[in-house]
């Protein structure tokens, strides 16, 4: 009997040990159950996300959190959790509180992809995101896929470490900002941003892919402000034609003549490039192509290498402003190498502007800006094209009607 009891005790102990091993084998993020969070969702008493279980519960909610406040109180690793998107629509305030949500993995076959798929207006601050977001369609961003018309979006003290891929309107922070007010300050993009399509438009930006939806040209749209920001990510496109506009901060502006885009105290360190070819992509350290808006760029630096066939600029690739719009570049500096692989045909490359449309000569002002003339390379040849680059007819032109105060060193 004693032997039986002893044997039974041993078997029970073995069973308990085996159960522990089974538990260890299944205690993955995907096995974590949802757990409701504390708080009332107010500014004084926000919803508190303190664990992966809380975050998973948050991702399962169907409301848009309009007017609600959320605070992240811990670093959260979502690898293996099965969380594909945190918010389908988010219209509240998310305070990362200095924490990181890591190993995000989002893949979508339809339009609009990101940590937040779409927003009608939100504030995100003090948050770092890392991982990857991949979309096989347009409007793909690390933080936000699309900011809808009328939205007011603020991103403050945020870091994007998400590598972002999509076909069109691809951005490190926002894929597409329609007729929306956008303010991004004190934020850094460390993620690589790339367009993947070789057959469709591939507008790509380190911070914002594109401004506008192509149908709001007569609308009165609010401003876009980027202040005190840094792009460290490489921004690339496999295309090199007129529909591939690539910028360290914004790929293309195309919203409305009533909008003003202000970028100041910001720096691009990333490599900005379009694949070599016969096309005319606009590639630049700050904005790839300016289509309609008034643009003010001040106290900005480009240290990244800029590569394309034509429309290659240290600050702006192509200026196509219209009506009463104007571009002002003030107290800026470009040192990164600008290069083109073109061996023949019309080539537009310039240290500040790559190309300006032939009727836009009175709409560019460059004041107290600097460039390194030794770092402009045409297919292995070093050429100093000056600050302005070329007109759209392919001949070099210095714009005497604009204010020109720039310096080589």
KEPA-168557 format. One line per field, with one value per residue (C-alpha): residue number from 1; residue in three letters; x, y, z. Coordinates in pm, 1 decimal, decimal comma, padded with zeros to 6 digits. Layout:
<recs>
ketor = [NUM  ...]
vogu = [ALA  ...]
east = [X  ...]
north = [Y  ...]
up = [Z  ...]
</recs>
This chain:
<recs>
ketor = [1  2  3  4  5  6  7  8  9  10  11  12  13  14  15  16  17  18  19  20  21  22  23  24  25  26  27  28  29  30  31  32  33  34  35  36  37  38  39  40  41  42  43  44  45  46  47  48  49  50  51  52  53  54  55  56  57  58  59  60  61  62  63  64  65  66  67  68  69  70  71  72  73  74  75  76  77  78  79  80  81  82  83  84  85  86  87  88  89  90  91  92  93  94  95  96  97  98  99  100  101  102  103  104  105  106  107  108  109  110  111  112  113  114  115  116  117  118  119  120  121  122  123  124  125  126  127  128  129  130  131  132  133  134  135  136  137  138  139  140  141  142  143  144  145  146  147  148  149  150  151  152  153  154  155  156  157  158  159  160  161  162  163  164  165  166  167  168  169  170  171  172  173  174  175  176  177  178  179  180  181  182  183  184  185  186  187  188  189  190  191  192  193  194  195  196  197  198  199  200  201  202  203  204  205  206  207  208  209  210  211  212  213  214  215  216  217  218  219  220  221  222  223  224  225  226  227  228  229  230  231  232  233  234  235  236  237  238  239  240  241  242  243  244  245  246  247  248  249  250  251  252  253  254  255  256  257  258  259  260  261  262  263  264  265  266  267  268  269  270  271  272  273  274  275  276  277  278  279  280  281  282  283  284  285  286  287  288  289  290  291  292  293  294  295  296  297  298  299  300  301  302  303  304  305  306  307  308  309  310  311  312  313  314  315  316  317  318  319  320  321  322  323  324  325  326  327  328  329  330  331  332  333  334  335  336  337  338  339  340  341  342  343  344  345  346  347  348  349  350  351  352  353  354  355  356  357  358  359  360  361  362  363  364  365  366  367  368  369  370  371  372  373  374  375  376  377  378  379  380  381  382  383  384  385  386  387  388  389  390  391  392  393  394  395  396  397  398  399  400  401  402  403  404  405  406  407  408  409]
vogu = [UNK  UNK  UNK  UNK  UNK  UNK  UNK  UNK  UNK  UNK  UNK  UNK  UNK  UNK  UNK  UNK  UNK  UNK  UNK  UNK  UNK  UNK  UNK  UNK  UNK  UNK  UNK  UNK  UNK  UNK  UNK  UNK  UNK  UNK  UNK  UNK  UNK  UNK  UNK  UNK  UNK  UNK  UNK  UNK  UNK  UNK  UNK  UNK  UNK  UNK  UNK  UNK  UNK  UNK  UNK  UNK  UNK  UNK  UNK  UNK  UNK  UNK  UNK  UNK  UNK  UNK  UNK  UNK  UNK  UNK  UNK  UNK  UNK  UNK  UNK  UNK  UNK  UNK  UNK  UNK  UNK  UNK  UNK  UNK  UNK  UNK  UNK  UNK  UNK  UNK  UNK  UNK  UNK  UNK  UNK  UNK  UNK  UNK  UNK  UNK  UNK  UNK  UNK  UNK  UNK  UNK  UNK  UNK  UNK  UNK  UNK  UNK  UNK  UNK  UNK  UNK  UNK  UNK  UNK  UNK  UNK  UNK  UNK  UNK  UNK  UNK  UNK  UNK  UNK  UNK  UNK  UNK  UNK  UNK  UNK  UNK  UNK  UNK  UNK  UNK  UNK  UNK  UNK  UNK  UNK  UNK  UNK  UNK  UNK  UNK  UNK  UNK  UNK  UNK  UNK  UNK  UNK  UNK  UNK  UNK  UNK  UNK  UNK  UNK  UNK  UNK  UNK  UNK  UNK  UNK  UNK  UNK  UNK  UNK  UNK  UNK  UNK  UNK  UNK  UNK  UNK  UNK  UNK  UNK  UNK  UNK  UNK  UNK  UNK  UNK  UNK  UNK  UNK  UNK  UNK  UNK  UNK  UNK  UNK  UNK  UNK  UNK  UNK  UNK  UNK  UNK  UNK  UNK  UNK  UNK  UNK  UNK  UNK  UNK  UNK  UNK  UNK  UNK  UNK  UNK  UNK  UNK  UNK  UNK  UNK  UNK  UNK  UNK  UNK  UNK  UNK  UNK  UNK  UNK  UNK  UNK  UNK  UNK  UNK  UNK  UNK  UNK  UNK  UNK  UNK  UNK  UNK  UNK  UNK  UNK  UNK  UNK  UNK  UNK  UNK  UNK  UNK  UNK  UNK  UNK  UNK  UNK  UNK  UNK  UNK  UNK  UNK  UNK  UNK  UNK  UNK  UNK  UNK  UNK  UNK  UNK  UNK  UNK  UNK  UNK  UNK  UNK  UNK  UNK  UNK  UNK  UNK  UNK  UNK  UNK  UNK  UNK  UNK  UNK  UNK  UNK  UNK  UNK  UNK  UNK  UNK  UNK  UNK  UNK  UNK  UNK  UNK  UNK  UNK  UNK  UNK  UNK  UNK  UNK  UNK  UNK  UNK  UNK  UNK  UNK  UNK  UNK  UNK  UNK  UNK  UNK  UNK  UNK  UNK  UNK  UNK  UNK  UNK  UNK  UNK  UNK  UNK  UNK  UNK  UNK  UNK  UNK  UNK  UNK  UNK  UNK  UNK  UNK  UNK  UNK  UNK  UNK  UNK  UNK  UNK  UNK  UNK  UNK  UNK  UNK  UNK  UNK  UNK  UNK  UNK  UNK  UNK  UNK  UNK  UNK  UNK  UNK  UNK  UNK  UNK  UNK  UNK  UNK  UNK  UNK  UNK  UNK  UNK  UNK  UNK  UNK  UNK  UNK  UNK  UNK  UNK  UNK  UNK  UNK  UNK  UNK  UNK  UNK  UNK  UNK  UNK  UNK  UNK  UNK  UNK  UNK  UNK  UNK  UNK]
east = [00000,0  00283,4  00451,2  00123,2  00082,1  00444,8  00404,9  00083,7  00259,1  00538,7  00288,4  00100,2  00424,3  00521,4  00178,2  00212,7  00559,4  00433,3  00145,6  00395,0  00587,8  00265,7  00180,8  00520,1  00476,9  00140,7  00204,8  00258,5  00119,7  -00153,4  -00278,2  -00318,2  -00684,1  -00829,4  -00853,0  -01048,9  -00852,5  -00894,0  -01009,9  -01306,9  -01158,0  -01141,1  -00843,6  -00820,0  -00888,4  -00786,9  -00818,5  -00491,3  -00317,3  -00076,6  -00041,2  -00072,7  -00410,0  -00530,1  -00403,9  -00572,2  -00900,1  -00854,2  -00806,0  -01132,3  -01346,9  -01565,3  -01606,2  -01387,0  -01303,8  -01420,7  -01333,6  -01175,4  -00827,8  -00600,1  -00264,8  -00001,7  00162,5  00407,0  00609,6  00408,2  00543,6  00266,8  00463,1  00252,6  -00053,3  -00272,0  -00333,6  -00345,7  -00464,4  -00518,1  -00780,1  -01001,9  -01104,8  -00961,8  -01079,9  -00946,6  -00618,7  -00351,4  -00065,6  00219,1  00365,7  00718,2  00651,2  00685,2  00451,2  00690,3  00685,7  00368,8  00292,6  00012,3  -00061,2  -00361,2  -00473,4  -00723,8  -00670,1  -00578,9  -00338,5  -00162,8  -00166,0  -00476,2  -00647,7  -00826,5  -00904,2  -01147,4  -00921,1  -00688,5  -00388,5  -00103,1  00188,6  00493,0  00461,7  00710,7  00594,8  00814,4  00756,2  00619,5  00309,2  00255,5  -00031,9  -00089,9  -00297,0  -00278,6  -00285,2  -00034,4  00127,6  00312,1  00084,0  -00215,2  -00330,5  -00547,9  -00646,8  -00990,1  -01104,0  -01185,7  -00966,7  -00741,7  -00439,8  -00160,0  00148,0  00373,7  00704,1  00651,9  00897,8  00815,5  01036,5  00791,3  00908,7  00623,2  00546,8  00255,8  00172,9  00079,2  00046,8  00294,5  00432,0  00630,1  00364,6  00066,7  -00003,3  -00247,9  -00370,5  -00672,3  -00809,1  -00697,0  -00513,6  -00194,7  00058,6  00365,5  00623,8  00937,7  00903,7  01142,5  01098,2  01349,7  01153,0  01226,1  00939,2  00897,3  00648,8  00625,7  00423,7  00594,9  00269,3  00074,6  00149,6  00402,7  00405,9  00614,5  00731,1  00930,2  00652,0  00351,3  00303,2  00063,3  -00151,4  -00496,3  -00719,4  -00712,3  -01069,1  -01038,7  -00858,4  -01121,2  -01172,8  -01051,3  -00812,0  -00628,9  -00252,7  00005,9  00285,7  00596,7  00829,3  01145,1  01140,6  01399,8  01378,1  01640,2  01457,7  01537,2  01251,6  01239,1  01028,3  01084,4  00937,9  01104,5  00834,6  00614,6  00384,6  00664,1  00725,8  00948,8  01047,6  01223,9  00919,1  00636,9  00614,7  00369,7  00135,6  -00174,8  -00461,9  -00561,0  -00421,4  -00567,8  -00345,4  -00007,5  00257,5  00512,7  00821,8  01081,2  01369,9  01372,4  01637,0  01656,8  01934,2  01780,3  01859,7  01581,6  01572,7  01378,1  01500,2  01697,9  01507,6  01379,2  01105,4  01081,2  01018,6  01057,5  01295,4  01412,8  01527,3  01217,8  00928,8  00929,6  00674,1  00479,0  00165,3  -00061,1  00004,9  00200,0  00506,5  00739,7  01053,5  01287,6  01586,7  01588,8  01883,9  01927,6  02220,6  02078,5  02180,6  01917,0  01904,8  01683,8  01699,1  01568,4  01382,0  01637,4  01657,2  01821,9  01507,2  01229,3  01229,8  00968,8  00782,2  00451,1  00271,1  -00036,9  -00244,6  -00125,8  00080,5  00448,4  00743,8  00986,3  01303,9  01477,2  01793,9  01823,5  02126,6  02191,0  02503,0  02387,2  02500,1  02254,0  02291,0  02125,7  02198,4  02079,3  02315,3  02100,7  01780,3  01639,1  01784,3  01681,5  01891,1  01959,6  02088,9  01769,0  01512,4  01539,3  01292,7  01053,4  00773,2  00841,0  00564,3  00656,8  00965,6  00802,8  00680,7  01010,6  01208,8  01533,9  01692,5  02014,3  02039,0  02357,7  02472,0  02784,1  02846,5  03089,7  02815,7  02601,7  02680,0  02551,1  02626,9  02970,8  03033,9  03031,8  02836,7  02739,8  02385,4  02338,9  02046,8  01766,9  01825,5  01652,7  01325,5  01095,6  01244,7  01574,9  01786,1  01968,7  01817,5  01890,5  01580,0  01665,1  01311,7  01317,4  01508,1  01835,1  02055,7  02230,7  02587,7  02822,7  03102,2]
north = [00000,0  00233,4  00146,3  00222,5  00556,2  00644,5  00553,1  00754,4  01055,1  01029,7  01007,7  01310,8  01506,7  01407,8  01511,9  01848,8  01898,1  01803,4  02046,5  02321,5  02240,9  02241,9  02578,6  02717,4  02597,5  02770,5  03087,8  03297,1  03638,4  03479,4  03290,9  03608,8  03683,7  04031,7  04225,0  04542,9  04853,5  05097,5  05457,1  05653,7  05783,3  06144,2  06378,2  06349,8  05973,8  05821,1  05460,3  05302,7  05042,5  04863,2  04522,0  04330,4  04202,4  04561,9  04649,3  04344,6  04444,3  04794,9  04657,9  04463,1  04770,1  04891,0  05256,1  05539,6  05678,1  06023,2  06267,1  05990,1  05983,0  05679,3  05648,5  05376,9  05290,2  05018,6  04901,9  04639,4  04374,6  04251,7  03982,4  03672,5  03834,3  03817,6  04192,6  04315,2  04673,4  04866,4  05110,5  05091,7  05451,2  05663,7  06015,4  06055,9  06130,1  05863,6  05945,2  05695,4  05835,2  05768,9  05400,2  05175,3  04934,5  04698,1  04424,5  04548,2  04341,9  04466,0  04338,4  04450,8  04378,6  04666,0  05042,1  05217,9  05049,8  05160,0  05154,8  05368,3  05285,2  05619,8  05922,4  06210,7  06393,0  06276,0  06359,4  06113,5  06206,6  06062,8  05730,9  05503,9  05233,3  04963,9  04676,9  04668,7  04780,9  04644,5  04731,1  04602,1  04911,5  05284,8  05504,0  05318,1  05480,7  05371,7  05566,4  05658,5  05522,7  05818,4  06144,2  06221,8  06558,4  06794,1  06605,8  06781,3  06562,0  06630,7  06412,1  06533,0  06384,4  06056,7  05810,1  05583,9  05275,4  05091,2  04993,3  05091,1  04949,1  05021,0  05089,7  05458,6  05734,2  05575,8  05763,9  05694,5  05861,8  05926,4  05767,3  06030,5  06352,0  06473,9  06825,4  06802,9  07012,6  06826,2  06932,6  06716,5  06838,8  06709,5  06371,5  06129,4  05876,2  05591,3  05352,3  05284,1  05385,5  05232,4  05213,3  04869,5  04914,5  04936,7  05003,0  05251,3  05589,7  05562,0  05886,2  05830,5  06046,1  05996,1  06162,8  06202,2  06029,0  06274,9  06573,6  06565,5  06322,5  06483,2  06615,8  06912,4  07165,5  07436,0  07359,5  07580,3  07347,3  07399,4  07416,7  07145,8  07221,7  07011,6  07153,3  07027,2  06687,2  06444,2  06182,2  05908,2  05652,8  05568,9  05658,2  05471,0  05394,7  05136,1  05378,8  05676,0  05857,2  06161,9  05974,7  05878,8  06170,8  06101,4  06329,5  06305,5  06460,3  06481,9  06295,5  06532,1  06817,9  06828,1  06952,4  07310,7  07655,0  07771,3  07542,6  07650,5  07393,3  07503,2  07294,9  07440,8  07342,4  06995,6  06767,4  06481,8  06227,9  05945,6  05836,0  05945,0  05765,4  05657,2  05365,4  05450,7  05463,9  05694,8  05870,5  06196,6  06126,9  06424,8  06342,3  06569,9  06589,6  06775,0  06765,5  06564,3  06770,9  07084,9  07092,5  07371,1  07486,4  07779,3  07631,6  07784,3  07589,1  07746,9  07641,9  07296,7  07072,0  06792,1  06560,0  06261,2  06136,4  06221,2  06001,3  06005,0  06055,1  06412,4  06665,2  06603,4  06871,4  06908,8  07069,3  07047,2  06823,8  06996,3  07322,7  07333,2  07589,0  07753,1  08070,4  08284,0  08015,0  08068,1  07873,7  08032,1  07854,1  08047,3  07972,0  07616,5  07400,4  07099,9  06888,2  06543,1  06417,1  06479,7  06242,8  06135,2  05842,1  06023,5  06009,7  06209,1  06407,0  06674,8  06662,4  06893,1  06890,2  07164,3  07206,6  07367,7  07322,3  07044,6  07185,4  07475,7  07494,2  07754,2  07990,6  07972,9  08195,4  08460,8  08211,7  08097,3  08281,8  08152,6  08348,3  08278,7  07916,7  07714,2  07417,3  07219,8  07255,0  06961,1  06712,1  06742,4  06449,4  06377,3  06019,4  06038,1  06398,3  06675,1  06978,0  07291,6  07371,4  07623,4  07662,0  07658,2  07364,9  07383,3  07485,3  07222,9  07279,5  07130,7  07444,3  07597,3  07913,7  08141,4  08316,4  08682,2  08790,6  08605,6  08702,8  08510,8  08503,7  08170,4  08061,8  07786,3  07665,7]
up = [00000,0  00089,0  -00241,1  -00424,6  -00247,3  -00317,9  -00684,5  -00705,0  -00549,1  -00803,5  -01089,9  -00960,5  -00932,3  -01285,8  -01410,8  -01240,9  -01390,0  -01736,3  -01702,8  -01625,3  -01943,4  -02143,6  -01990,5  -02079,6  -02436,6  -02479,1  -02280,6  -02591,7  -02672,2  -02884,4  -02578,3  -02375,2  -02319,4  -02337,4  -02016,0  -01965,1  -01876,7  -01590,4  -01625,3  -01750,3  -02074,0  -01957,6  -01956,6  -01577,1  -01569,5  -01904,3  -02009,2  -01893,5  -02108,9  -01875,3  -02043,3  -02368,3  -02246,2  -02211,1  -02559,9  -02708,8  -02544,4  -02685,3  -03037,7  -03009,3  -02941,1  -03226,8  -03124,8  -03253,0  -02904,1  -03008,6  -02730,0  -02521,7  -02368,6  -02357,6  -02179,8  -02228,0  -01895,9  -02007,3  -02304,8  -02493,1  -02730,7  -02961,1  -03144,9  -03190,6  -03035,1  -03342,7  -03318,5  -03677,1  -03627,0  -03306,9  -03437,5  -03742,5  -03672,6  -03394,3  -03310,7  -02957,5  -02776,4  -02728,3  -02490,0  -02518,9  -02198,2  -02327,4  -02395,2  -02701,7  -02876,7  -03053,3  -03317,1  -03483,1  -03794,1  -04016,7  -04366,8  -04571,2  -04923,3  -04930,9  -04912,3  -04586,0  -04345,7  -04027,8  -03647,8  -03703,8  -04032,5  -04057,8  -03846,7  -03849,5  -03603,0  -03327,5  -03110,2  -03058,9  -02835,7  -02661,0  -02846,0  -03022,2  -03263,0  -03418,5  -03656,6  -04010,8  -04199,2  -04548,5  -04778,6  -05128,9  -05206,9  -05129,0  -04815,0  -04601,4  -04297,7  -03986,2  -03750,8  -03971,7  -04305,9  -04402,0  -04230,4  -04371,7  -04501,7  -04216,9  -03968,7  -03718,2  -03654,9  -03408,7  -03366,3  -03084,6  -02969,1  -03153,5  -03305,3  -03597,0  -03624,9  -03846,3  -04194,1  -04425,4  -04769,4  -05002,3  -05364,6  -05348,6  -05085,6  -04848,7  -04545,8  -04232,0  -04015,0  -04247,3  -04583,2  -04705,7  -04546,6  -04737,9  -04686,1  -04323,8  -04068,5  -03976,5  -03714,1  -03651,3  -03402,2  -03229,6  -03398,9  -03569,4  -03847,3  -03825,4  -04046,4  -04410,9  -04638,9  -04981,4  -05264,2  -05420,9  -05739,2  -06075,7  -06263,6  -06047,8  -05893,9  -05613,9  -05415,8  -05103,2  -04809,8  -04492,0  -04288,2  -04521,3  -04854,1  -05017,2  -04926,0  -05087,3  -05271,6  -05613,6  -05588,5  -05354,5  -05569,4  -05510,2  -05141,1  -04858,8  -04681,0  -04350,3  -04318,3  -04267,8  -04019,7  -03955,4  -03689,7  -03521,1  -03691,1  -03827,8  -04100,0  -04072,9  -04286,7  -04646,6  -04883,2  -05212,3  -05518,4  -05792,2  -06044,7  -06202,6  -06395,6  -06345,8  -06106,9  -05867,3  -05632,7  -05334,9  -05046,8  -04713,8  -04545,7  -04802,2  -05131,0  -05300,7  -05220,9  -05438,7  -05231,8  -05288,6  -05355,7  -05024,1  -04816,0  -04677,0  -04594,4  -04335,6  -04261,2  -04027,3  -03800,1  -03955,4  -04103,2  -04350,8  -04305,1  -04509,0  -04861,1  -05098,4  -05430,9  -05735,9  -05943,2  -06250,3  -06575,6  -06846,2  -06648,6  -06459,5  -06092,1  -05858,4  -05575,2  -05291,9  -04932,3  -04806,8  -05062,0  -05384,8  -05576,5  -05491,5  -05700,5  -05576,1  -05222,4  -05087,6  -04918,9  -04660,9  -04573,2  -04320,8  -04111,7  -04269,3  -04354,7  -04605,2  -04539,1  -04726,5  -05068,6  -05332,2  -05641,7  -05949,9  -06320,2  -06325,1  -06106,0  -05832,0  -05562,8  -05226,6  -05081,4  -05346,5  -05653,6  -05867,9  -05820,3  -06004,8  -05790,0  -05937,7  -05914,2  -05621,8  -05451,4  -05380,0  -05243,6  -05000,3  -04890,1  -04615,0  -04415,5  -04543,5  -04604,2  -04829,1  -04813,6  -04928,0  -05266,7  -05551,1  -05842,6  -06165,2  -06392,0  -06704,0  -06999,3  -07240,2  -07266,7  -07040,8  -06691,2  -06407,7  -06093,5  -05842,3  -05490,5  -05361,8  -05643,2  -05898,9  -06151,8  -06169,4  -06420,4  -06687,9  -06571,4  -06203,2  -06203,0  -05985,9  -05730,0  -05584,8  -05324,1  -05181,4  -04897,7  -04706,2  -04813,4  -04859,3  -05063,4  -05141,7  -05513,5  -05518,0  -05438,6  -05750,7  -05979,5  -06330,3  -06424,3  -06267,8  -06375,8  -06118,8  -06235,2  -06047,7  -06159,4  -05883,2  -05653,0  -05906,7  -06137,2  -06474,8  -06634,3  -06773,0  -07116,4  -07004,1  -07030,5  -06738,0  -06604,2  -06312,7  -06187,6  -06179,2  -06091,0  -05757,1  -05447,5  -05463,2  -05157,2  -05141,5  -05085,4  -05191,7  -04968,5]
</recs>
